[in-house]
Amino acid sequence: MTRHEEASRAQRTRKIQELNDRLRKTGLGGKYMLTRAVAMLDPSVLAELLRLVREFDDFKAGNDPWGEHDFGEVVLNGERFFWKIDAYDLSMEWGSPDPSDEAVTRRIITLMTGMDL
């Protein structure tokens, strides 16, 4: 891979990371989906879970191997919760042709319990 290709790839990864972080932190640029178990949480517990997800910043090679900030785990009241961001095409049928391009991508962040996996 040439330096130009490496720089282009790094720039693309940074853009995906920024878009994923924006969705996770603000809800802008996509939609939140909750598994049934998460949707059934007490509203105060759900609010705290959402706060933990928004504030998550423990990205490392083990949970973010591609550097896109598309997965994380938080613990609330001793229970493990996970979140995952997926990038779809505009019809929501296939993966996005270019997750770094908002014009061709719809993002979904899914919150789930460890038992939902």
CNS distance restraints for C-alpha pairs under 8 A (distance, minus, plus):
assign (resid   1 and name CA) (resid   5 and name CA) 6.05 0.50 0.50
assign (resid   1 and name CA) (resid   6 and name CA) 6.50 0.50 0.50
assign (resid   2 and name CA) (resid   6 and name CA) 6.21 0.50 0.50
assign (resid   3 and name CA) (resid   7 and name CA) 6.04 0.50 0.50
assign (resid   4 and name CA) (resid   8 and name CA) 6.09 0.50 0.50
assign (resid   5 and name CA) (resid   9 and name CA) 6.04 0.50 0.50
assign (resid   6 and name CA) (resid  10 and name CA) 6.10 0.50 0.50
assign (resid   7 and name CA) (resid  11 and name CA) 6.11 0.50 0.50
assign (resid   8 and name CA) (resid  12 and name CA) 6.17 0.50 0.50
assign (resid   9 and name CA) (resid  13 and name CA) 6.16 0.50 0.50
assign (resid  10 and name CA) (resid  14 and name CA) 6.16 0.50 0.50
assign (resid  11 and name CA) (resid  15 and name CA) 6.30 0.50 0.50
assign (resid  12 and name CA) (resid  16 and name CA) 6.32 0.50 0.50
assign (resid  12 and name CA) (resid 100 and name CA) 5.89 0.50 0.50
assign (resid  13 and name CA) (resid  17 and name CA) 6.08 0.50 0.50
assign (resid  13 and name CA) (resid  66 and name CA) 7.76 0.50 0.50
assign (resid  13 and name CA) (resid  67 and name CA) 6.69 0.50 0.50
assign (resid  13 and name CA) (resid  68 and name CA) 6.02 0.50 0.50
assign (resid  13 and name CA) (resid 100 and name CA) 7.37 0.50 0.50
assign (resid  14 and name CA) (resid  18 and name CA) 6.12 0.50 0.50
assign (resid  14 and name CA) (resid  67 and name CA) 7.79 0.50 0.50
assign (resid  14 and name CA) (resid  68 and name CA) 7.16 0.50 0.50
assign (resid  15 and name CA) (resid  19 and name CA) 6.22 0.50 0.50
assign (resid  15 and name CA) (resid 100 and name CA) 5.51 0.50 0.50
assign (resid  16 and name CA) (resid  20 and name CA) 6.05 0.50 0.50
assign (resid  16 and name CA) (resid  68 and name CA) 5.76 0.50 0.50
assign (resid  16 and name CA) (resid  99 and name CA) 6.20 0.50 0.50
assign (resid  16 and name CA) (resid 100 and name CA) 4.76 0.50 0.50
assign (resid  17 and name CA) (resid  21 and name CA) 5.99 0.50 0.50
assign (resid  17 and name CA) (resid  67 and name CA) 6.88 0.50 0.50
assign (resid  17 and name CA) (resid  68 and name CA) 4.33 0.50 0.50
assign (resid  17 and name CA) (resid  69 and name CA) 5.37 0.50 0.50
assign (resid  17 and name CA) (resid  70 and name CA) 7.60 0.50 0.50
assign (resid  18 and name CA) (resid  22 and name CA) 6.07 0.50 0.50
assign (resid  19 and name CA) (resid  23 and name CA) 6.35 0.50 0.50
assign (resid  19 and name CA) (resid  29 and name CA) 7.22 0.50 0.50
assign (resid  19 and name CA) (resid 100 and name CA) 7.58 0.50 0.50
assign (resid  20 and name CA) (resid  24 and name CA) 6.18 0.50 0.50
assign (resid  20 and name CA) (resid  68 and name CA) 7.19 0.50 0.50
assign (resid  20 and name CA) (resid  69 and name CA) 6.27 0.50 0.50
assign (resid  20 and name CA) (resid  70 and name CA) 6.33 0.50 0.50
assign (resid  20 and name CA) (resid  85 and name CA) 6.96 0.50 0.50
assign (resid  20 and name CA) (resid 107 and name CA) 7.87 0.50 0.50
assign (resid  21 and name CA) (resid  25 and name CA) 5.82 0.50 0.50
assign (resid  21 and name CA) (resid  69 and name CA) 6.70 0.50 0.50
assign (resid  22 and name CA) (resid  26 and name CA) 5.64 0.50 0.50
assign (resid  22 and name CA) (resid  27 and name CA) 6.91 0.50 0.50
assign (resid  22 and name CA) (resid  28 and name CA) 6.24 0.50 0.50
assign (resid  22 and name CA) (resid  29 and name CA) 7.07 0.50 0.50
assign (resid  23 and name CA) (resid  27 and name CA) 4.49 0.50 0.50
assign (resid  23 and name CA) (resid  28 and name CA) 4.92 0.50 0.50
assign (resid  23 and name CA) (resid  29 and name CA) 5.47 0.50 0.50
assign (resid  23 and name CA) (resid  30 and name CA) 6.04 0.50 0.50
assign (resid  23 and name CA) (resid  31 and name CA) 7.69 0.50 0.50
assign (resid  23 and name CA) (resid 107 and name CA) 7.82 0.50 0.50
assign (resid  23 and name CA) (resid 109 and name CA) 7.61 0.50 0.50
assign (resid  24 and name CA) (resid  53 and name CA) 6.94 0.50 0.50
assign (resid  24 and name CA) (resid  54 and name CA) 5.55 0.50 0.50
assign (resid  24 and name CA) (resid 109 and name CA) 7.14 0.50 0.50
assign (resid  25 and name CA) (resid  53 and name CA) 7.52 0.50 0.50
assign (resid  25 and name CA) (resid  54 and name CA) 4.28 0.50 0.50
assign (resid  25 and name CA) (resid  55 and name CA) 6.97 0.50 0.50
assign (resid  26 and name CA) (resid  54 and name CA) 7.35 0.50 0.50
assign (resid  27 and name CA) (resid  31 and name CA) 6.69 0.50 0.50
assign (resid  27 and name CA) (resid  32 and name CA) 7.10 0.50 0.50
assign (resid  29 and name CA) (resid 102 and name CA) 7.99 0.50 0.50
assign (resid  29 and name CA) (resid 106 and name CA) 7.59 0.50 0.50
assign (resid  29 and name CA) (resid 107 and name CA) 6.80 0.50 0.50
assign (resid  30 and name CA) (resid 106 and name CA) 6.00 0.50 0.50
assign (resid  30 and name CA) (resid 107 and name CA) 4.57 0.50 0.50
assign (resid  30 and name CA) (resid 108 and name CA) 5.57 0.50 0.50
assign (resid  30 and name CA) (resid 109 and name CA) 7.56 0.50 0.50
assign (resid  31 and name CA) (resid 107 and name CA) 6.50 0.50 0.50
assign (resid  31 and name CA) (resid 108 and name CA) 4.96 0.50 0.50
assign (resid  31 and name CA) (resid 109 and name CA) 6.31 0.50 0.50
assign (resid  32 and name CA) (resid 108 and name CA) 5.86 0.50 0.50
assign (resid  32 and name CA) (resid 109 and name CA) 4.92 0.50 0.50
assign (resid  32 and name CA) (resid 110 and name CA) 5.97 0.50 0.50
assign (resid  32 and name CA) (resid 111 and name CA) 7.62 0.50 0.50
assign (resid  33 and name CA) (resid 108 and name CA) 6.84 0.50 0.50
assign (resid  33 and name CA) (resid 109 and name CA) 6.02 0.50 0.50
assign (resid  33 and name CA) (resid 110 and name CA) 4.63 0.50 0.50
assign (resid  33 and name CA) (resid 111 and name CA) 6.35 0.50 0.50
assign (resid  34 and name CA) (resid  38 and name CA) 5.68 0.50 0.50
assign (resid  34 and name CA) (resid  39 and name CA) 5.60 0.50 0.50
assign (resid  34 and name CA) (resid 110 and name CA) 5.67 0.50 0.50
assign (resid  34 and name CA) (resid 111 and name CA) 5.02 0.50 0.50
assign (resid  34 and name CA) (resid 112 and name CA) 6.43 0.50 0.50
assign (resid  35 and name CA) (resid  39 and name CA) 6.13 0.50 0.50
assign (resid  35 and name CA) (resid 110 and name CA) 7.26 0.50 0.50
assign (resid  35 and name CA) (resid 111 and name CA) 6.38 0.50 0.50
assign (resid  35 and name CA) (resid 112 and name CA) 5.41 0.50 0.50
assign (resid  35 and name CA) (resid 113 and name CA) 7.85 0.50 0.50
assign (resid  35 and name CA) (resid 116 and name CA) 7.42 0.50 0.50
assign (resid  36 and name CA) (resid  40 and name CA) 6.21 0.50 0.50
assign (resid  37 and name CA) (resid  41 and name CA) 6.84 0.50 0.50
assign (resid  37 and name CA) (resid 112 and name CA) 7.23 0.50 0.50
assign (resid  37 and name CA) (resid 113 and name CA) 6.89 0.50 0.50
assign (resid  37 and name CA) (resid 116 and name CA) 7.60 0.50 0.50
assign (resid  38 and name CA) (resid  46 and name CA) 7.29 0.50 0.50
assign (resid  38 and name CA) (resid 111 and name CA) 6.95 0.50 0.50
assign (resid  38 and name CA) (resid 112 and name CA) 6.01 0.50 0.50
assign (resid  38 and name CA) (resid 113 and name CA) 6.64 0.50 0.50
assign (resid  39 and name CA) (resid  46 and name CA) 7.75 0.50 0.50
assign (resid  41 and name CA) (resid  45 and name CA) 6.20 0.50 0.50
assign (resid  41 and name CA) (resid  46 and name CA) 5.79 0.50 0.50
assign (resid  42 and name CA) (resid  46 and name CA) 6.19 0.50 0.50
assign (resid  43 and name CA) (resid  47 and name CA) 6.08 0.50 0.50
assign (resid  44 and name CA) (resid  48 and name CA) 6.34 0.50 0.50
assign (resid  45 and name CA) (resid  49 and name CA) 6.17 0.50 0.50
assign (resid  46 and name CA) (resid  50 and name CA) 6.16 0.50 0.50
assign (resid  47 and name CA) (resid  51 and name CA) 6.28 0.50 0.50
assign (resid  48 and name CA) (resid  52 and name CA) 6.28 0.50 0.50
assign (resid  49 and name CA) (resid  53 and name CA) 6.27 0.50 0.50
assign (resid  49 and name CA) (resid  76 and name CA) 6.83 0.50 0.50
assign (resid  50 and name CA) (resid  54 and name CA) 6.13 0.50 0.50
assign (resid  51 and name CA) (resid  55 and name CA) 6.17 0.50 0.50
assign (resid  52 and name CA) (resid  56 and name CA) 5.95 0.50 0.50
assign (resid  52 and name CA) (resid  74 and name CA) 6.72 0.50 0.50
assign (resid  53 and name CA) (resid  72 and name CA) 7.92 0.50 0.50
assign (resid  53 and name CA) (resid  74 and name CA) 6.95 0.50 0.50
assign (resid  53 and name CA) (resid  83 and name CA) 7.55 0.50 0.50
assign (resid  56 and name CA) (resid  72 and name CA) 7.48 0.50 0.50
assign (resid  56 and name CA) (resid  74 and name CA) 7.57 0.50 0.50
assign (resid  58 and name CA) (resid  72 and name CA) 7.86 0.50 0.50
assign (resid  59 and name CA) (resid  63 and name CA) 6.34 0.50 0.50
assign (resid  59 and name CA) (resid  64 and name CA) 5.81 0.50 0.50
assign (resid  59 and name CA) (resid  69 and name CA) 6.89 0.50 0.50
assign (resid  59 and name CA) (resid  72 and name CA) 7.57 0.50 0.50
assign (resid  60 and name CA) (resid  64 and name CA) 5.46 0.50 0.50
assign (resid  60 and name CA) (resid  65 and name CA) 7.18 0.50 0.50
assign (resid  61 and name CA) (resid  65 and name CA) 4.60 0.50 0.50
assign (resid  61 and name CA) (resid  66 and name CA) 7.89 0.50 0.50
assign (resid  61 and name CA) (resid  67 and name CA) 7.86 0.50 0.50
assign (resid  63 and name CA) (resid  71 and name CA) 6.55 0.50 0.50
assign (resid  63 and name CA) (resid  72 and name CA) 6.59 0.50 0.50
assign (resid  64 and name CA) (resid  68 and name CA) 6.64 0.50 0.50
assign (resid  64 and name CA) (resid  69 and name CA) 6.04 0.50 0.50
assign (resid  64 and name CA) (resid  70 and name CA) 7.12 0.50 0.50
assign (resid  64 and name CA) (resid  71 and name CA) 6.72 0.50 0.50
assign (resid  70 and name CA) (resid  83 and name CA) 7.98 0.50 0.50
assign (resid  70 and name CA) (resid  84 and name CA) 5.58 0.50 0.50
assign (resid  70 and name CA) (resid  85 and name CA) 4.79 0.50 0.50
assign (resid  70 and name CA) (resid  86 and name CA) 7.27 0.50 0.50
assign (resid  71 and name CA) (resid  82 and name CA) 7.38 0.50 0.50
assign (resid  71 and name CA) (resid  83 and name CA) 5.62 0.50 0.50
assign (resid  71 and name CA) (resid  84 and name CA) 4.47 0.50 0.50
assign (resid  71 and name CA) (resid  85 and name CA) 6.37 0.50 0.50
assign (resid  72 and name CA) (resid  82 and name CA) 5.69 0.50 0.50
assign (resid  72 and name CA) (resid  83 and name CA) 5.43 0.50 0.50
assign (resid  72 and name CA) (resid  84 and name CA) 6.75 0.50 0.50
assign (resid  73 and name CA) (resid  80 and name CA) 6.82 0.50 0.50
assign (resid  73 and name CA) (resid  81 and name CA) 5.65 0.50 0.50
assign (resid  73 and name CA) (resid  82 and name CA) 4.40 0.50 0.50
assign (resid  73 and name CA) (resid  83 and name CA) 6.46 0.50 0.50
assign (resid  74 and name CA) (resid  80 and name CA) 5.95 0.50 0.50
assign (resid  74 and name CA) (resid  81 and name CA) 5.35 0.50 0.50
assign (resid  74 and name CA) (resid  82 and name CA) 6.37 0.50 0.50
assign (resid  75 and name CA) (resid  79 and name CA) 5.38 0.50 0.50
assign (resid  75 and name CA) (resid  80 and name CA) 4.57 0.50 0.50
assign (resid  75 and name CA) (resid  81 and name CA) 6.04 0.50 0.50
assign (resid  76 and name CA) (resid  80 and name CA) 6.60 0.50 0.50
assign (resid  76 and name CA) (resid  81 and name CA) 7.49 0.50 0.50
assign (resid  79 and name CA) (resid 113 and name CA) 7.75 0.50 0.50
assign (resid  79 and name CA) (resid 114 and name CA) 7.72 0.50 0.50
assign (resid  80 and name CA) (resid 113 and name CA) 6.16 0.50 0.50
assign (resid  80 and name CA) (resid 114 and name CA) 5.48 0.50 0.50
assign (resid  81 and name CA) (resid 111 and name CA) 7.13 0.50 0.50
assign (resid  81 and name CA) (resid 112 and name CA) 5.70 0.50 0.50
assign (resid  81 and name CA) (resid 113 and name CA) 4.39 0.50 0.50
assign (resid  81 and name CA) (resid 114 and name CA) 5.59 0.50 0.50
assign (resid  82 and name CA) (resid 111 and name CA) 5.85 0.50 0.50
assign (resid  82 and name CA) (resid 112 and name CA) 5.34 0.50 0.50
assign (resid  82 and name CA) (resid 113 and name CA) 6.08 0.50 0.50
assign (resid  82 and name CA) (resid 114 and name CA) 6.71 0.50 0.50
assign (resid  83 and name CA) (resid 109 and name CA) 6.58 0.50 0.50
assign (resid  83 and name CA) (resid 110 and name CA) 5.41 0.50 0.50
assign (resid  83 and name CA) (resid 111 and name CA) 4.48 0.50 0.50
assign (resid  83 and name CA) (resid 112 and name CA) 6.25 0.50 0.50
assign (resid  84 and name CA) (resid 109 and name CA) 5.48 0.50 0.50
assign (resid  84 and name CA) (resid 110 and name CA) 5.37 0.50 0.50
assign (resid  84 and name CA) (resid 111 and name CA) 6.86 0.50 0.50
assign (resid  85 and name CA) (resid 107 and name CA) 6.69 0.50 0.50
assign (resid  85 and name CA) (resid 108 and name CA) 5.53 0.50 0.50
assign (resid  85 and name CA) (resid 109 and name CA) 4.25 0.50 0.50
assign (resid  85 and name CA) (resid 110 and name CA) 6.43 0.50 0.50
assign (resid  86 and name CA) (resid  95 and name CA) 7.98 0.50 0.50
assign (resid  86 and name CA) (resid 107 and name CA) 5.71 0.50 0.50
assign (resid  86 and name CA) (resid 108 and name CA) 5.41 0.50 0.50
assign (resid  86 and name CA) (resid 109 and name CA) 6.50 0.50 0.50
assign (resid  87 and name CA) (resid  95 and name CA) 5.98 0.50 0.50
assign (resid  87 and name CA) (resid  96 and name CA) 5.49 0.50 0.50
assign (resid  87 and name CA) (resid  99 and name CA) 5.88 0.50 0.50
assign (resid  87 and name CA) (resid 105 and name CA) 6.08 0.50 0.50
assign (resid  87 and name CA) (resid 106 and name CA) 5.74 0.50 0.50
assign (resid  87 and name CA) (resid 107 and name CA) 4.61 0.50 0.50
assign (resid  87 and name CA) (resid 108 and name CA) 6.63 0.50 0.50
assign (resid  88 and name CA) (resid  92 and name CA) 5.30 0.50 0.50
assign (resid  88 and name CA) (resid  93 and name CA) 6.98 0.50 0.50
assign (resid  88 and name CA) (resid  94 and name CA) 5.64 0.50 0.50
assign (resid  88 and name CA) (resid  95 and name CA) 4.23 0.50 0.50
assign (resid  88 and name CA) (resid  96 and name CA) 4.28 0.50 0.50
assign (resid  88 and name CA) (resid  99 and name CA) 7.78 0.50 0.50
assign (resid  88 and name CA) (resid 105 and name CA) 5.54 0.50 0.50
assign (resid  88 and name CA) (resid 106 and name CA) 5.12 0.50 0.50
assign (resid  88 and name CA) (resid 107 and name CA) 6.20 0.50 0.50
assign (resid  88 and name CA) (resid 108 and name CA) 7.92 0.50 0.50
assign (resid  89 and name CA) (resid  93 and name CA) 6.58 0.50 0.50
assign (resid  89 and name CA) (resid  94 and name CA) 5.57 0.50 0.50
assign (resid  89 and name CA) (resid  95 and name CA) 5.44 0.50 0.50
assign (resid  89 and name CA) (resid  96 and name CA) 4.06 0.50 0.50
assign (resid  89 and name CA) (resid  97 and name CA) 6.55 0.50 0.50
assign (resid  89 and name CA) (resid 104 and name CA) 5.95 0.50 0.50
assign (resid  89 and name CA) (resid 105 and name CA) 5.01 0.50 0.50
assign (resid  89 and name CA) (resid 106 and name CA) 6.06 0.50 0.50
assign (resid  90 and name CA) (resid  96 and name CA) 7.58 0.50 0.50
assign (resid  90 and name CA) (resid 104 and name CA) 5.85 0.50 0.50
assign (resid  90 and name CA) (resid 105 and name CA) 5.66 0.50 0.50
assign (resid  90 and name CA) (resid 106 and name CA) 5.77 0.50 0.50
assign (resid  92 and name CA) (resid 106 and name CA) 7.14 0.50 0.50
assign (resid  96 and name CA) (resid 104 and name CA) 6.66 0.50 0.50
assign (resid  96 and name CA) (resid 105 and name CA) 5.37 0.50 0.50
assign (resid  96 and name CA) (resid 106 and name CA) 7.53 0.50 0.50
assign (resid  97 and name CA) (resid 104 and name CA) 7.05 0.50 0.50
assign (resid  97 and name CA) (resid 105 and name CA) 7.62 0.50 0.50
assign (resid  98 and name CA) (resid 104 and name CA) 6.81 0.50 0.50
assign (resid  98 and name CA) (resid 105 and name CA) 6.99 0.50 0.50
assign (resid  99 and name CA) (resid 104 and name CA) 7.60 0.50 0.50
assign (resid  99 and name CA) (resid 105 and name CA) 5.86 0.50 0.50
assign (resid 100 and name CA) (resid 105 and name CA) 7.94 0.50 0.50
assign (resid 101 and name CA) (resid 105 and name CA) 6.33 0.50 0.50
assign (resid 102 and name CA) (resid 106 and name CA) 7.26 0.50 0.50
assign (resid 112 and name CA) (resid 116 and name CA) 5.83 0.50 0.50
assign (resid 112 and name CA) (resid 117 and name CA) 7.55 0.50 0.50
assign (resid 113 and name CA) (resid 117 and name CA) 7.22 0.50 0.50
